Amino acid sequence: MKLYISKLYIWFDKGVEPRIITFENNKVNVITGSSSTGKSNIYAIIDYCLLSGRSNIVYPVINENACWYGMEFQIGDKFFAIARKKPTVNVVPTEVWLQHEPFAEHFYPTVNNSHVNDARRELDKAFGYKSDKENFYRLCFVFNALTENILTSPYDFLNFKFYGIDMFENKKERCNFVESVLTPDVEQFRKINEELKDLQKKKKKFDNYKRRLEKETDGFNKLLAKLVKTCIEAQLLKENVKESSDEDQIAALKGILEENMIPKENMDECDKEFKSLQEKHSQISLQLANISRAKNEQQEYIKSLGLIEDSLRPVEVLYEKINDQGANMWTSHVISSLKSSLAKISSNKHQTEILPIVSEQAIQSLNAQMKSIEDRMEMITKQKGSLYQQVNNLRLIGFLESKVEELTQLWQNKQEKESKKIEIFVEEDAQRISVLEKAKEEIEQKQLNIKSELNECIQHIFDGFQHMEHYEHCYTKYEIEQERLMLNNGKSIFNYDTIGSQSNYMFLHLCFFLGIHRYFLENLNVRHVGQFLFIDQPSIPYYAGSENVKTTDKEKLLDAFAGINRFMKYVIEEKKEQFQIILVEHAPETYWTGENNLDYFVTKETFTSGNALIPKYVLERKEKNEN
């Protein structure tokens, strides 16, 4: 995607001449000069005018003197001119001025005509991000700036922190983002992922709904079938009830309870009568038990008298013959006494036998009362719960009482879930998932080739440099998971973890940024990343603020500039594409002009002798006003 910046504006107080820096397309636009002249803030202003959510513009001198910042640029074929009021320490203004033609010659922004979110959506569309995911274009700016604070870093090759974007806080999300941008058809890949995610979410939601409904339905069906089967086996329901609807079967079960349950008030009366009969029954049972025990004792008593009577029977014979035997007085007395005792025992035995303790009529009466009581108790039992007794083994009524309410609740839950509005996952959705998964798999297959193709492009830049000390014959390997470019000697599976000097890392960073843009040009038919690069001071490892640098360091810096120039030549002459580089430097103009002439380098500003990002006349005017 062509991204070409034509002008950068800093407006001061109204009536004060603004600072305007012009840039050319298809050139390396160099701004050189001394330290502390504001060169590094140029990209911070560019980023602010591209609608960043926070400001990286330094406050002293720069932001304290500026009132508005502005930029004219082109994205693809669409022209933009944006002006933003300067940020304060606590507030980044959300209003902007946006137009699609250059600012007039004496334009001074005083009002806003757009909200920053609306303006961002316009830029999103201009970069080709036709989606509801706002500000995607801002994520890709990490590929457009090789800033001073990462230029010589062994570990940071993309300055995620500069942009302050929440997604960049998570390493996994950063890696996924880089991989997605390097993937051909990144917008298509993103759309496929989003649609696939939505369909999978829809499927999961519908599957969960079906599982819950099946669980409710299964529980309801099992309980209903069990109750109906039990009642059929107990001959309380007919077999054909199974052919009825669920609702009718529930009604039939409830009908059984209604028909066979005794009202509570009747139940209470029955309980009282039954309790009274139990008490009478107990009393009569006790009487009959006592009579039976007395009769048994009487029989034993008569039996014992009979034994004594039998033992005394010989006395009668002796008494009759005693006179014939010539017994004396004492013998006659003993036998007479025994005969008298026998007579008394016989008399008692006879009287006991003819006089029973309780008459048979009384016993029969008691037995009749017992039978009457038992008959009444049986009748009450039948009245109170004959059904309970009939199916007691199956415990049906008690089971029905406890389960019919549960069955009703399950039925209501089932009806509620069946009537719930839910997006149905249909066969067409499943087919669409299959199509999307196949498309995603094809793009992911291309992702497998990303590293080799990217490394090939980076290697091409690397091979062009002459001053990578001790690593001239190495191979470049960008490790997405480690977020860094590394070198390998081609003989080991292990990469070099460190490569020494800042100079080597500066070259490595140039290789990465120039190589990745070469990759975009060679491998992506649709490119959303702007064909633009800001490079902040490649001379940092060498330049000490004057021409008096070591000869070898100067050669290294000339080598770096030559590599940048070769890249521009490749893009414009070989690929017939457009590209713009803005380069801020300490090194003097002689490094790319005269005998070191680099045809794509053009000096746009030299910040020396009072000429800085904030002009001397602005500072003098402010000082005069303060005095």
C-alpha positions as CSV (number, residue, x, y, z in Angstrom):
1,M,0.0,0.0,0.0
2,K,1.5,3.3,-1.1
3,L,2.0,5.7,1.9
4,Y,3.6,8.9,0.9
5,I,4.1,11.9,3.3
6,S,4.4,15.2,1.4
7,K,4.4,17.8,4.2
8,L,4.7,18.0,8.0
9,Y,3.4,21.1,9.9
10,I,4.0,22.6,13.3
11,W,1.7,25.6,13.9
12,F,2.7,28.0,16.7
13,D,0.7,31.0,17.9
14,K,-1.5,32.5,15.2
15,G,0.5,35.0,13.1
16,V,3.8,33.1,13.7
17,E,5.2,31.4,10.6
18,P,4.7,27.6,11.0
19,R,7.5,25.0,10.6
20,I,6.8,23.2,7.3
21,I,9.0,20.3,6.3
22,T,8.5,18.8,2.8
23,F,9.3,15.3,1.7
24,E,9.6,13.5,-1.6
25,N,8.2,10.2,-2.7
26,N,10.6,7.5,-4.0
27,K,13.4,9.1,-2.1
28,V,15.4,8.7,1.1
29,N,14.5,12.1,2.7
30,V,17.4,12.9,5.1
31,I,17.1,15.3,8.0
32,T,20.5,15.7,9.5
33,G,22.0,17.9,12.2
34,S,23.3,18.2,15.7
35,S,22.0,16.5,18.8
36,S,19.0,17.9,20.7
37,T,17.5,19.6,17.7
38,G,14.2,17.6,17.6
39,K,15.0,15.1,14.8
40,S,13.7,12.1,16.6
41,N,10.4,13.8,17.3
42,I,9.6,13.9,13.6
43,Y,8.3,10.3,13.7
44,A,6.4,11.1,17.0
45,I,4.6,13.9,15.1
46,I,3.9,11.7,12.1
47,D,2.5,9.0,14.4
48,Y,0.4,11.7,16.2
49,C,-1.0,12.9,12.9
50,L,-1.8,9.4,11.9
51,L,-4.2,9.5,14.9
52,S,-2.4,7.7,17.7
53,G,-4.2,7.4,21.0
54,R,-1.2,8.7,23.0
55,S,1.6,11.1,22.3
56,N,5.4,10.4,22.1
57,I,6.2,14.0,21.4
58,V,8.6,15.4,24.1
59,Y,7.2,18.3,26.1
60,P,10.2,20.6,26.6
61,V,10.8,22.9,23.6
62,I,8.7,20.9,21.2
63,N,5.3,20.5,22.7
64,E,5.5,23.6,24.9
65,N,6.0,25.8,21.8
66,A,3.7,24.1,19.4
67,C,-0.1,24.7,19.2
68,W,-1.1,22.3,16.4
69,Y,0.5,19.5,14.4
70,G,-0.4,18.6,10.9
71,M,0.5,16.4,8.0
72,E,-0.4,16.0,4.3
73,F,-0.1,12.5,3.0
74,Q,-1.5,10.0,0.5
75,I,-2.7,6.5,1.1
76,G,-3.1,4.6,-2.1
77,D,-4.9,7.1,-4.4
78,K,-6.6,9.0,-1.6
79,F,-5.2,12.3,-0.3
80,F,-5.4,13.3,3.4
81,A,-4.6,16.5,5.3
82,I,-5.0,16.2,9.0
83,A,-4.4,18.7,11.8
84,R,-4.5,17.9,15.5
85,K,-4.3,20.2,18.5
86,K,-1.2,19.5,20.6
87,P,-1.7,17.1,23.5
88,T,-1.3,18.1,27.1
89,V,0.3,16.1,29.8
90,N,-3.0,14.5,30.7
91,V,-5.2,14.8,27.6
92,V,-4.9,13.7,24.0
93,P,-7.6,15.6,22.0
94,T,-10.2,13.5,20.4
95,E,-11.2,16.1,17.8
96,V,-9.3,16.6,14.5
97,W,-9.4,18.6,11.3
98,L,-9.5,16.4,8.3
99,Q,-9.8,17.3,4.6
100,H,-8.9,15.6,1.3
101,E,-6.9,18.4,-0.3
102,P,-3.7,20.3,0.7
103,F,-4.0,23.0,3.3
104,A,-4.3,26.5,1.9
105,E,-1.1,28.6,1.8
106,H,-1.9,30.6,5.0
107,F,-4.1,27.9,6.7
108,Y,-4.3,28.0,10.4
109,P,-6.3,25.4,12.3
110,T,-8.8,26.8,14.8
111,V,-11.7,24.3,14.8
112,N,-12.3,20.6,14.4
113,N,-14.5,18.9,11.9
114,S,-14.2,15.2,12.8
115,H,-13.8,12.9,15.8
116,V,-10.7,10.9,16.0
117,N,-12.6,7.6,15.8
118,D,-14.4,8.6,12.6
119,A,-11.1,9.8,11.1
120,R,-9.5,6.4,12.0
121,R,-12.2,4.5,10.2
122,E,-11.5,6.6,7.1
123,L,-7.8,5.6,7.3
124,D,-8.7,2.0,7.9
125,K,-10.7,1.9,4.7
126,A,-8.0,3.8,2.8
127,F,-5.5,1.1,3.9
128,G,-7.9,-1.6,2.7
129,Y,-9.2,-2.9,6.0
130,K,-12.8,-3.3,5.2
131,S,-14.0,-4.6,8.6
132,D,-15.6,-3.6,11.8
133,K,-12.4,-4.0,13.7
134,E,-11.2,-0.4,14.0
135,N,-7.7,0.9,13.9
136,F,-6.2,-2.2,12.4
137,Y,-4.0,0.1,10.3
138,R,-2.3,1.4,13.4
139,L,-1.1,-2.0,14.4
140,C,0.8,-2.3,11.2
141,F,2.8,0.9,11.8
142,V,5.3,-1.2,13.8
143,F,6.7,-2.2,10.4
144,N,7.2,1.4,9.4
145,A,9.6,2.8,11.9
146,L,13.1,1.7,13.0
147,T,13.3,4.0,16.0
148,E,16.4,5.1,17.9
149,N,15.6,3.0,21.0
150,I,15.6,-0.3,19.2
151,L,18.1,0.4,16.5
152,T,20.9,-1.4,18.3
153,S,18.9,-3.6,20.6
154,P,19.8,-7.3,20.6
155,Y,16.2,-8.3,21.5
156,D,13.7,-5.7,20.2
157,F,13.2,-5.7,16.4
158,L,9.7,-4.2,16.4
159,N,9.0,-1.3,18.7
160,F,5.7,-2.4,20.1
161,K,6.0,-0.2,23.1
162,F,6.1,3.0,21.1
163,Y,2.4,2.6,20.0
164,G,0.9,1.9,23.4
165,I,-1.6,-0.6,21.9
166,D,-3.2,-3.0,24.5
167,M,-3.0,-6.0,22.2
168,F,0.8,-5.6,22.0
169,E,1.1,-6.2,25.8
170,N,0.6,-9.9,25.2
171,K,3.5,-11.8,23.5
172,K,1.3,-14.5,22.0
173,E,-1.0,-11.9,20.4
174,R,2.0,-10.0,19.1
175,C,3.4,-13.2,17.5
176,N,0.0,-14.0,16.0
177,F,-0.3,-10.5,14.6
178,V,3.1,-10.6,13.0
179,E,2.4,-14.0,11.5
180,S,-1.0,-12.8,10.2
181,V,0.5,-9.7,8.5
182,L,3.3,-11.8,6.9
183,T,0.6,-14.2,5.6
184,P,-0.7,-13.6,2.1
185,D,-4.3,-12.3,2.0
186,V,-4.2,-11.2,5.6
187,E,-7.6,-9.6,5.4
188,Q,-9.1,-12.7,3.9
189,F,-7.4,-14.8,6.7
190,R,-8.8,-12.5,9.3
191,K,-12.3,-12.6,7.8
192,I,-12.2,-16.4,7.6
193,N,-11.1,-16.6,11.3
194,E,-13.9,-14.3,12.4
195,E,-16.6,-16.1,10.4
196,L,-15.3,-19.4,11.5
197,K,-15.2,-18.3,15.1
198,D,-18.7,-17.0,14.9
199,L,-20.0,-20.3,13.4
200,Q,-18.1,-22.4,15.9
201,K,-19.5,-20.3,18.7
202,K,-23.0,-20.7,17.2
203,K,-22.4,-24.5,17.0
204,K,-21.2,-24.7,20.5
205,K,-24.1,-22.7,21.8
206,F,-26.6,-24.9,19.9
207,D,-24.8,-28.1,21.0
208,N,-25.0,-27.0,24.6
209,Y,-28.7,-26.2,24.2
210,K,-29.3,-29.6,22.6
211,R,-27.4,-31.4,25.4
212,R,-29.4,-29.5,28.1
213,L,-32.6,-30.2,26.3
214,E,-31.7,-33.9,25.7
215,K,-30.8,-34.1,29.4
216,E,-34.1,-32.6,30.5
217,T,-36.0,-34.7,27.9
218,D,-34.2,-37.9,28.8
219,G,-34.9,-37.4,32.5
220,F,-38.5,-36.6,31.8
221,N,-39.0,-39.6,29.4
222,K,-37.4,-42.1,31.7
223,L,-39.5,-41.0,34.8
224,L,-42.7,-40.9,32.8
225,A,-42.1,-44.4,31.2
226,K,-41.2,-45.8,34.7
227,L,-44.4,-44.5,36.3
228,V,-46.7,-45.5,33.4
229,K,-45.1,-49.0,33.3
230,T,-45.5,-49.5,37.0
231,C,-49.2,-48.4,36.9
232,I,-49.9,-50.7,33.9
233,E,-48.4,-53.7,35.8
234,A,-50.6,-52.9,38.8
235,Q,-53.6,-52.7,36.5
236,L,-54.2,-49.1,37.3
237,L,-53.7,-48.0,33.7
238,K,-54.4,-49.7,30.4
239,E,-51.6,-50.6,28.0
240,N,-52.8,-48.2,25.3
241,V,-52.0,-45.2,27.5
242,K,-48.5,-45.4,26.1
243,E,-50.0,-44.2,22.8
244,S,-51.2,-41.0,24.4
245,S,-49.3,-37.8,24.4
246,D,-46.9,-37.0,27.2
247,E,-49.4,-34.5,28.6
248,D,-52.2,-37.0,28.6
249,Q,-50.0,-39.6,30.3
250,I,-49.2,-37.1,33.1
251,A,-52.9,-36.4,33.5
252,A,-53.7,-40.1,33.8
253,L,-51.1,-40.5,36.6
254,K,-52.5,-37.5,38.4
255,G,-56.0,-39.1,38.0
256,I,-54.9,-42.2,39.8
257,L,-53.9,-40.2,42.8
258,E,-57.1,-38.1,42.8
259,E,-59.3,-41.3,42.6
260,N,-57.5,-43.2,45.4
261,M,-56.6,-40.6,47.9
262,I,-58.9,-40.2,51.0
263,P,-59.7,-36.6,52.0
264,K,-57.7,-35.4,55.0
265,E,-60.8,-34.8,57.2
266,N,-62.1,-38.4,56.5
267,M,-58.6,-39.7,57.1
268,D,-58.5,-38.1,60.6
269,E,-61.9,-39.6,61.6
270,C,-60.8,-43.0,60.4
271,D,-57.6,-42.7,62.4
272,K,-59.5,-41.8,65.6
273,E,-62.0,-44.8,65.2
274,F,-59.2,-47.1,64.3
275,K,-57.2,-46.1,67.4
276,S,-60.3,-46.7,69.7
277,L,-60.8,-50.2,68.1
278,Q,-57.2,-51.0,68.7
279,E,-57.6,-50.2,72.4
280,K,-60.7,-52.4,72.8
281,H,-59.1,-55.1,70.8
282,S,-56.2,-55.0,73.2
283,Q,-58.4,-55.2,76.3
284,I,-60.4,-58.2,75.1
285,S,-57.3,-59.9,73.9
286,L,-55.9,-59.5,77.4
287,Q,-59.1,-60.9,79.0
288,L,-59.1,-63.9,76.8
289,A,-55.5,-64.5,77.5
290,N,-56.1,-64.4,81.3
291,I,-59.1,-66.8,81.0
292,S,-57.0,-69.2,79.0
293,R,-54.2,-69.1,81.5
294,A,-56.8,-69.7,84.5
295,K,-58.4,-72.6,82.6
296,N,-55.0,-74.2,82.2
297,E,-54.1,-73.7,85.9
298,Q,-57.5,-75.3,86.9
299,Q,-56.9,-78.3,84.7
300,E,-53.5,-78.7,86.3
301,Y,-55.1,-78.5,89.8
302,I,-57.8,-81.1,89.0
303,K,-55.1,-83.3,87.6
304,S,-53.0,-83.1,90.8
305,L,-56.2,-83.9,92.9
306,G,-56.8,-86.9,90.7
307,L,-53.3,-88.2,91.4
308,I,-53.7,-87.8,95.2
309,E,-57.2,-89.4,95.0
310,D,-55.8,-92.4,93.2
311,S,-52.9,-92.8,95.7
312,L,-55.5,-92.9,98.6
313,R,-57.9,-95.5,97.1
314,P,-56.4,-98.4,98.9
315,V,-57.5,-96.9,102.3
316,E,-61.1,-97.9,101.6
317,V,-60.1,-101.6,101.3
318,L,-58.0,-101.3,104.5
319,Y,-60.9,-99.6,106.3
320,E,-63.3,-102.4,105.5
321,K,-60.9,-105.2,106.6
322,I,-59.3,-103.5,109.6
323,N,-61.6,-105.1,112.2
324,D,-60.8,-108.5,110.7
325,Q,-57.1,-107.9,111.0
326,G,-57.3,-107.1,114.7
327,A,-55.9,-103.6,114.4
328,N,-55.2,-101.6,117.5
329,M,-56.7,-98.2,118.3
330,W,-53.9,-96.1,116.6
331,T,-54.0,-98.1,113.4
332,S,-57.8,-97.6,113.2
333,H,-57.4,-93.9,113.8
334,V,-54.9,-93.4,111.0
335,I,-56.9,-95.3,108.5
336,S,-60.0,-93.5,109.4
337,S,-58.2,-90.1,109.0
338,L,-56.9,-91.1,105.5
339,K,-60.4,-92.3,104.5
340,S,-61.8,-88.9,105.6
341,S,-59.1,-87.1,103.5
342,L,-59.9,-89.2,100.5
343,A,-63.5,-88.2,100.8
344,K,-62.7,-84.5,101.0
345,I,-60.3,-84.6,98.0
346,S,-62.9,-86.5,95.9
347,S,-65.5,-83.9,96.9
348,N,-63.2,-81.0,96.0
349,K,-62.3,-82.5,92.7
350,H,-65.9,-83.0,91.7
351,Q,-66.9,-79.5,92.7
352,T,-64.0,-78.0,90.7
353,E,-64.8,-80.0,87.6
354,I,-68.5,-79.0,87.6
355,L,-67.8,-75.3,88.4
356,P,-65.5,-73.7,85.6
357,I,-63.9,-70.3,86.2
358,V,-65.6,-68.5,83.2
359,S,-68.6,-69.8,81.3
360,E,-68.2,-70.8,77.7
361,Q,-70.9,-68.4,76.8
362,A,-68.8,-65.5,78.2
363,I,-65.8,-66.7,76.2
364,Q,-67.8,-66.9,73.0
365,S,-69.1,-63.4,73.7
366,L,-65.6,-62.1,74.0
367,N,-64.5,-63.9,70.9
368,A,-67.5,-62.5,69.0
369,Q,-66.6,-59.0,70.2
370,M,-63.0,-59.6,69.0
371,K,-64.3,-60.7,65.6
372,S,-66.5,-57.7,65.3
373,I,-63.7,-55.3,66.2
374,E,-61.3,-57.0,63.7
375,D,-63.9,-56.9,60.9
376,R,-64.4,-53.1,61.5
377,M,-60.6,-52.5,61.6
378,E,-60.2,-54.4,58.4
379,M,-63.0,-52.4,56.8
380,I,-61.4,-49.1,57.9
381,T,-58.1,-50.3,56.6
382,K,-59.7,-51.0,53.2
383,Q,-61.5,-47.7,53.3
384,K,-58.5,-45.8,54.3
385,G,-56.0,-47.3,51.9
386,S,-57.0,-50.5,50.1
387,L,-54.9,-49.3,47.1
388,Y,-51.9,-48.9,49.4
389,Q,-52.3,-52.6,50.6
390,Q,-52.9,-53.8,47.0
391,V,-49.7,-52.4,45.6
392,N,-47.7,-52.3,48.8
393,N,-45.0,-54.4,47.3
394,L,-44.5,-52.0,44.5
395,R,-44.8,-49.0,46.8
396,L,-46.7,-47.3,43.9
397,I,-48.9,-44.7,45.6
398,G,-46.1,-43.4,47.7
399,F,-43.8,-43.4,44.7
400,L,-46.4,-41.6,42.6
401,E,-47.0,-39.0,45.4
402,S,-43.2,-38.2,45.5
403,K,-42.6,-38.3,41.7
404,V,-45.6,-36.7,40.0
405,E,-44.6,-33.2,41.1
406,E,-41.0,-33.9,39.9
407,L,-42.4,-35.2,36.6
408,T,-44.5,-32.0,36.2
409,Q,-41.5,-29.8,36.8
410,L,-39.4,-31.7,34.3
411,W,-42.3,-31.3,31.8
412,Q,-42.4,-27.6,32.4
413,N,-38.6,-27.3,32.0
414,K,-38.7,-29.3,28.8
415,Q,-41.5,-27.1,27.4
416,E,-39.6,-23.9,28.4
417,K,-36.4,-25.0,26.7
418,E,-38.2,-26.2,23.6
419,S,-39.9,-22.8,23.3
420,K,-36.7,-20.8,24.0
421,K,-35.6,-18.8,21.0
422,I,-32.2,-19.9,19.9
423,E,-30.3,-19.7,16.6
424,I,-30.5,-23.1,15.0
425,F,-27.3,-24.6,13.7
426,V,-28.3,-26.1,10.4
427,E,-26.6,-28.4,7.9
428,E,-25.6,-25.4,5.7
429,D,-23.7,-24.0,8.7
430,A,-21.8,-27.2,9.1
431,Q,-20.9,-27.2,5.4
432,R,-19.8,-23.6,5.7
433,I,-17.5,-24.5,8.6
434,S,-15.9,-27.2,6.5
435,V,-15.3,-24.7,3.6
436,L,-13.8,-22.2,6.0
437,E,-11.6,-24.7,7.7
438,K,-10.3,-25.8,4.3
439,A,-9.6,-22.2,3.3
440,K,-7.9,-21.5,6.6
441,E,-5.8,-24.6,6.2
442,E,-4.6,-23.5,2.8
443,I,-3.6,-20.1,4.1
444,E,-1.9,-21.7,7.1
445,Q,0.0,-24.0,4.7
446,K,1.3,-20.8,3.1
447,Q,2.3,-19.6,6.5
448,L,4.7,-22.6,6.7
449,N,6.6,-21.0,3.9
450,I,6.7,-17.6,5.4
451,K,9.9,-18.0,7.4
452,S,11.9,-19.3,4.5
453,E,10.7,-16.6,2.1
454,L,11.1,-13.8,4.6
455,N,14.6,-15.1,5.6
456,E,15.5,-15.2,1.9
457,C,14.5,-11.5,1.5
458,I,16.4,-10.5,4.6
459,Q,19.4,-12.6,3.5
460,H,19.4,-10.7,0.2
461,I,19.9,-7.4,2.1
462,F,22.4,-9.0,4.5
463,D,24.6,-10.3,1.7
464,G,24.8,-6.7,0.3
465,F,26.6,-5.4,3.4
466,Q,30.3,-5.5,3.7
467,H,30.9,-4.7,7.3
468,M,29.2,-7.4,9.5
469,E,32.4,-8.2,11.5
470,H,33.0,-11.9,11.8
471,Y,29.5,-12.8,10.5
472,E,29.9,-12.1,6.8
473,H,29.0,-15.7,5.7
474,C,26.1,-16.3,8.1
475,Y,22.5,-17.0,7.4
476,T,19.7,-14.8,8.7
477,K,16.8,-16.4,10.7
478,Y,13.9,-14.5,12.0
479,E,12.4,-16.2,14.9
480,I,8.7,-15.1,15.3
481,E,8.3,-16.7,18.7
482,Q,11.5,-15.0,20.0
483,E,10.6,-11.8,18.2
484,R,14.2,-11.2,16.9
485,L,16.4,-11.7,13.9
486,M,19.3,-14.1,14.6
487,L,22.3,-15.4,12.7
488,N,23.3,-19.0,12.0
489,N,26.6,-20.3,10.6
490,G,24.8,-22.9,8.5
491,K,26.5,-25.7,10.3
492,S,24.7,-25.9,13.6
493,I,21.1,-26.1,14.7
494,F,21.8,-23.4,17.2
495,N,21.7,-19.7,16.4
496,Y,24.1,-17.1,17.6
497,D,22.5,-15.7,20.7
498,T,24.7,-12.5,20.7
499,I,26.7,-10.9,17.9
500,G,28.8,-8.4,19.8
501,S,28.9,-4.8,18.8
502,Q,26.1,-2.2,18.4
503,S,27.3,-1.8,14.8
504,N,26.4,-5.4,14.1
505,Y,22.9,-5.0,15.6
506,M,22.4,-1.8,13.6
507,F,23.1,-3.7,10.4
508,L,20.9,-6.6,11.6
509,H,18.0,-4.1,12.2
510,L,18.4,-2.6,8.7
511,C,18.4,-6.1,7.2
512,F,15.2,-6.9,9.1
513,F,13.3,-3.8,8.1
514,L,14.5,-3.5,4.5
515,G,14.1,-7.3,4.1
516,I,10.6,-7.4,5.5
517,H,9.4,-4.7,3.1
518,R,11.1,-6.6,0.3
519,Y,9.1,-9.6,1.4
520,F,5.9,-7.6,1.3
521,L,6.7,-6.4,-2.3
522,E,7.6,-9.9,-3.5
523,N,5.1,-12.1,-1.8
524,L,1.9,-10.3,-1.1
525,N,-0.5,-9.4,-3.9
526,V,-2.6,-7.3,-1.5
527,R,-0.4,-5.2,0.8
528,H,-1.9,-3.3,3.7
529,V,1.4,-2.2,5.2
530,G,2.4,1.2,4.0
531,Q,5.4,1.4,1.6
532,F,7.1,3.8,3.9
533,L,10.0,3.6,6.4
534,F,11.3,5.9,9.1
535,I,14.9,5.2,10.2
536,D,16.3,7.0,13.2
537,Q,20.1,7.6,13.1
538,P,22.0,4.5,11.9
539,S,25.1,6.4,12.9
540,I,24.4,5.9,16.6
541,P,27.1,3.2,17.1
542,Y,29.8,5.4,15.6
543,Y,29.0,9.1,15.4
544,A,30.5,11.3,18.1
545,G,29.1,14.6,16.9
546,S,31.7,15.6,14.3
547,E,33.5,14.4,11.2
548,N,36.2,13.0,13.4
549,V,35.1,9.4,13.4
550,K,37.3,6.4,12.9
551,T,37.9,5.5,9.3
552,T,36.4,2.0,9.8
553,D,33.3,3.4,11.4
554,K,32.8,5.8,8.5
555,E,33.1,3.0,6.1
556,K,30.5,1.0,8.0
557,L,28.1,3.9,8.0
558,L,28.7,4.5,4.3
559,D,28.0,0.8,3.8
560,A,24.7,1.1,5.7
561,F,23.6,4.1,3.6
562,A,24.6,2.3,0.4
563,G,22.4,-0.7,1.5
564,I,19.4,1.6,2.0
565,N,20.1,3.1,-1.5
566,R,20.3,-0.3,-3.1
567,F,16.9,-1.2,-1.5
568,M,15.4,2.0,-3.1
569,K,16.9,1.2,-6.4
570,Y,15.5,-2.4,-6.3
571,V,12.0,-1.1,-5.4
572,I,11.7,1.7,-7.9
573,E,13.7,0.4,-10.8
574,E,13.3,-3.4,-10.6
575,K,9.9,-3.8,-9.0
576,K,8.5,-0.6,-10.5
577,E,6.9,0.2,-7.2
578,Q,6.9,3.3,-4.9
579,F,8.6,3.7,-1.6
580,Q,9.5,6.6,0.7
581,I,12.1,6.6,3.5
582,I,12.6,9.4,6.0
583,L,16.0,9.2,7.6
584,V,17.2,11.4,10.5
585,E,21.0,11.5,11.0
586,H,23.9,13.0,12.8
587,A,26.2,12.3,9.9
588,P,27.0,15.3,7.6
589,E,25.6,15.5,4.0
590,T,29.0,14.5,2.6
591,Y,28.1,10.8,3.5
592,W,25.6,10.7,0.6
593,T,26.7,13.5,-1.7
594,G,29.9,14.3,-3.7
595,E,32.2,11.3,-4.0
596,N,29.8,9.3,-1.9
597,N,26.8,10.2,-4.0
598,L,23.7,8.1,-3.4
599,D,21.2,8.8,-6.1
600,Y,18.1,8.2,-4.0
601,F,19.2,10.2,-1.0
602,V,18.0,13.8,-0.8
603,T,18.7,16.3,2.1
604,K,15.5,18.0,3.2
605,E,16.7,19.8,6.4
606,T,20.0,20.5,8.2
607,F,19.4,21.3,11.8
608,T,22.4,23.5,12.7
609,S,23.1,27.1,13.6
610,G,19.7,27.7,15.2
611,N,17.7,25.8,12.5
612,A,15.9,23.1,14.4
613,L,12.6,21.4,14.5
614,I,11.4,24.4,16.6
615,P,12.9,27.4,14.7
616,K,15.1,29.9,16.5
617,Y,12.7,32.7,15.7
618,V,10.0,30.9,17.7
619,L,12.2,30.5,20.7
620,E,13.4,34.1,20.5
621,R,9.9,35.4,20.2
622,K,8.8,33.4,23.2
623,E,11.8,34.6,25.3
624,K,11.1,38.2,24.2
625,N,7.4,37.9,25.3
626,E,8.4,36.4,28.6
627,N,10.8,39.3,29.3
